[in-house]
Amino acid sequence: MTERPERYDMQAIEEMIFTLRGRKVILDVELARIYGVTTKVFNQAVKRNKQKFPADFMFQLTVEEYEPLRSQIVTSRRATNRSQFVTGSQKHRS
């Protein structure tokens, strides 16, 4: 189980958001941290409940997309338990 902070401020959430493929996305590891679970548990829960999410809720990054993100994440935050899945639905865009 990962540590779950008491609360996130807007700046912390905004730092988790990246733009990929013209969409605003959050890495699965960040969402798992927010929910206080491991990335593996988070992804399993999403896969087991696909009917509850829009079809475009989750996609896997290509190596070309992940590499620049990885270096950006390492410099901006601690890099632990990183994965290559992102979540971002057209339906939930702001």
Residue pairs with C-beta under 8 A, 6 or more apart in sequence:
1 36
1 37
1 38
2 32
2 33
2 36
2 37
2 38
2 81
3 33
3 36
4 33
4 34
4 35
4 36
8 34
15 76
15 77
16 26
16 27
16 30
17 24
17 25
17 26
18 24
18 25
18 26
18 27
18 69
18 72
18 86
19 25
20 61
20 65
20 69
20 86
20 88
21 59
21 65
23 88
23 90
23 93
24 88
24 93
24 94
25 86
25 87
25 88
26 86
26 87
26 88
27 69
27 73
27 82
27 83
27 85
27 86
27 87
28 39
28 42
28 43
28 46
28 58
28 83
28 85
28 86
28 87
29 39
29 80
29 81
29 82
29 83
31 42
31 87
32 38
32 39
32 41
32 42
32 43
32 81
35 42
37 45
38 81
39 81
39 83
43 83
43 85
46 53
46 57
46 58
46 87
53 89
54 89
54 90
54 91
54 92
56 88
56 89
56 90
56 91
57 87
57 88
57 89
58 85
58 86
58 87
59 85
59 86
60 84
60 85
61 69
61 84
61 85
61 86
66 84
70 79
70 82
73 79
73 82
